[in-house]
Structures are given as C-alpha cells and as structure tokens.
Amino acid sequence: MNIFDLEAWRTTNISRTYHYWLEENLKSDLSLWQLGTLPPGLIAFHGHVHIIDPFWHMLGLGYQDNTSIADAETAGVIHFNGRAKPWLDIAFPQLRKLWTKYVNFSDKFIKSCHIRAS
C-alpha cells in the first residue's frame, strides 16, 4: 500500500533514481535482480517512507489463513499479498467473501475468466 506526497516526490527526484536502477539492471542483462520493478522501487524510496498503521492497511490475506474476518472488515484496505489470491482455487475459503462481495459475477468479462464466487 502506497500513498504518495507528490511534492516530496518531485523535490527528492525519486523518478530519476528509480529509472537509473531500472536502466542499470537492463544494462546488466537483468543480472542485478529478476523480480520486476519492486527492487528499484525499494532503492528509490529508501529513507523516504513512513509506516501505515496495520489496522488501517491489513496485508497477508494471501498467505495467512488465521486472519480474523472481523479485523479484516474494519481495515481501510485489505491486501491479498501472497499466493492464495481470493479468485484462485488455493484461496482460503473463509477469506474469499472479502473479495467476492465486490465482484459483479454477471459481467461478461468476469464470466469468461471463470472466477469462483465461493
């Protein structure tokens, strides 16, 4: 979960740092890392972040099966980081409803994706 102060972003020139490390990785034939864009983001934002209260942003719903539904329902944002995404068969059944209540299963695109409602 990220919330950006765009004025601070511009004054610290984070974009330049981010693009520099992307280019360095490309020049090295992706030998610096193979994890996409997360590593240069971690480098660029190092020292420029503040922690968000975990009760406002609940993460771990894709790997923690012991999450309380009551706690998740009081969070401002829930984050299904981890492998057990709620639309996959490996999702934790008790957590799937946190996601499916927002899905329009009558939508043509959603129907073609074969997403599970339960």
Residue pairs with C-beta under 8 A, 6 or more apart in sequence:
1 52
1 57
1 59
1 77
1 79
3 52
8 48
9 15
12 48
14 44
14 45
14 48
15 44
17 40
17 43
17 44
18 40
18 41
18 43
18 44
21 32
21 39
21 40
21 43
21 44
22 37
22 40
24 32
25 31
25 32
25 33
25 39
25 40
32 39
33 39
55 71
55 74
55 75
56 75
56 76
56 77
57 75
57 76
57 77
57 79
58 67
58 71
58 72
58 75
58 77
58 78
58 79
59 78
59 79
59 81
60 67
60 79
60 81
60 82
61 67
61 72
61 78
61 79
61 80
61 81
61 82
61 84
61 86
61 92
61 95
61 98
62 79
62 80
62 81
62 82
62 83
62 84
62 85
62 86
63 81
63 82
63 83
63 84
64 82
65 84
65 92
65 94
65 95
67 92
67 95
69 94
69 95
69 97
69 98
72 78
72 95
72 98
73 98
78 98
80 86
80 95
80 99
83 90
84 90
84 91
84 92
84 95
85 91
86 95
86 96
86 98
86 99
86 100
87 99
87 113
87 115
87 116
89 116
91 116
93 118
96 116
96 118
97 118
100 116
100 117
100 118
103 110
103 115
103 117
104 110
105 111
105 115
105 117
